[in-house]
Amino acid sequence: MRVSNVLGIIIGVVVIIIGLILLVNWWSMFIKGLMAVVPILLILIGVGVLIFFISEIKSKLEISKEEKGTPEQK
């Protein structure tokens, strides 16, 4: 049990070190990739936000129509 935990920690540290070395060596490629991905992500996030808020407005309009159409019984 303890050996697997220690092995996992060692593997995690090694992977982090390799990742940092590659990030330093490939910094210009990383920036180009980031420049390619960020606009696409912003467009997708914007579309998702629009869809969410348009559906919220529609549901609020439907709720208000239902409240006006049916009188409350006490």
HUJO-V25350 format. One record per pair of residues at least 6 apart in sequence whose C-alpha atoms are under 7 Angstrom apart, sorted by the first residue. I is the first residue (numbers start at 1). J is the second residue. D is the distance in whole Angstrom. If there is no record, write none. Layout:
((I:J:D) (I:J:D))
This chain:
none
